[in-house]
Amino acid sequence: MRRLLLSPAWLIGHLLVVAAFATCLWLGWWQLARFESDTGGVQNVGYALQWPLFGIFAVFFWVRVIKAELHPPEHDATPSEPAVAPRPPMVTDDDTDPELAAYNRHLAELHAADTVHVANTVPERGE
């Protein structure tokens, strides 16, 4: 697993995070210098405090990504107990619900007609 973190893709990620952190620190320093200039204001102090926090967030996020890669969650894809109880299969017959049975027959007829229509309109290969 440790080799994974030294692969080219991960090294690029490491470099991007270091560059983002350094850039955020530089921007915070620049905002502090703007505050100390004649045109600076209190807003620049706020930005000077925010930029390092953005850099820390980038590092924090990257550490979380690395931890997730090295220690994936150990739960199964299929839970042992389903959150919702499965529905019993629906059983219908023509005597129970004649309206539903008629509707299902109508749908079956439409499907059969559509299947015949599609089979007749699809060109053969080589035509």
Secondary structure, DSSP 4 states (H G I P E B T S, - for coil): -TTGGGSHHHHHHHHHHHHHHHHHHHHHHHHHHHHHSTT--HHHHHHHHHHHHHHHHHHHHHHHHHHHHHS-----SS-SS-SSPPPPPP---TTT-HHHHHHHHHHHHHHHHHHHHHHHHSPPTT-
